[in-house]
């Protein structure tokens, strides 16, 4: 979804510059789908809220990192079909009041990754779903001009004219997505880097199961 969001390479070109805009985006999606991991960072606007991401994602396993929304930050881990979240007292107070802040401070909460209140966060920590969200849905695409460089990586930009979004794809090595930017009131920038880096991913210990708490109400 270029409207919403979006490596490394060798010394020679990878041929994407000669492709049509649609084929370039398809190549970027295929490259991302074949990756074992990626680091995703940046910010997007979701409705009236600003969301900041700093996540490491592992294909087929989940992800971990930190998410901030309107100044409230929390750590998140998704693995084995379960999402774990740990926030500070301000985070828990905002969503559950003073009693929740006292009860959950310093603790990890866990819930299902497929349903319930944490399912949205699971989507953000799922490499395949994030790639599909970022790249599969777009409007009219237009290839821009000359190759440019982002953080030492040569890239080619593709603009989604319908949604004011621009995708930057590596032109050397595999055609990984490198960056997605969007202008306007719902704008933002998402950076993809550290493709295929090793990521340690494990569930935290001493967690509080939200489903058990809800069943006791």
Secondary structure as UniProt FT lines:
FT   TURN            2..4
FT   HELIX           16..18
FT   HELIX           21..33
FT   STRAND          37..46
FT   TURN            47..48
FT   STRAND          49..58
FT   TURN            59..61
FT   STRAND          62..69
FT   TURN            70..71
FT   STRAND          72..79
FT   TURN            80..81
FT   STRAND          82..87
FT   HELIX           89..104
FT   TURN            105..106
FT   STRAND          108..112
FT   TURN            117..118
FT   HELIX           119..124
FT   HELIX           127..135
FT   STRAND          141..143
FT   STRAND          148..150
FT   TURN            151..152
FT   STRAND          153..160
FT   TURN            161..164
FT   STRAND          165..170
FT   STRAND          177..182
FT   TURN            185..186
FT   STRAND          188..193
FT   TURN            195..196
FT   STRAND          207..209
FT   HELIX           210..215
//
